[in-house]
């Protein structure tokens, strides 16, 4: 199993030892800043090559890089850009990230609520949203994984104890007639 899975399992088991808490409006109205997100997100400059960006994504095992210039956010480069724009073909690996990034991405601040962030991510189809300060200086990167980990922390036992189902191990439908 992957390292990420083992880390997540340990986090959920630890959360399960804590008193069970209810997921309610207060939990979703907490600020994003209460979540654990990288305070120093990975970044590249617009003139770095796609190849360099891909290497950084792979080395850090992350799904997105902020594109910054003079300490200001100018774009985001994500694994979706890599896949949907077929950046492994031709000479694209040597071209600048600026040609393929999403310029001026939607952003959030650490003071925005988790509920607002979740809505923004779902409505926009985003897996990653940069967090910025009032001067548009990046202070973090909120991922869908961060939000899901927060929500799951409210009922870790239920999530951990769900039996696996797949085409190789389908649920037994004969019990309920289905």
Helices and strands as residue ranges (DSSP letters): H 3-17, H 25-28, G 32-34, E 43-44, H 50-60, E 64-69, E 72-78, H 79-84, G 92-94, G 97-99, E 102-103, E 107-108, H 114-124, E 128-132, E 138-143, H 144-152, H 156-160
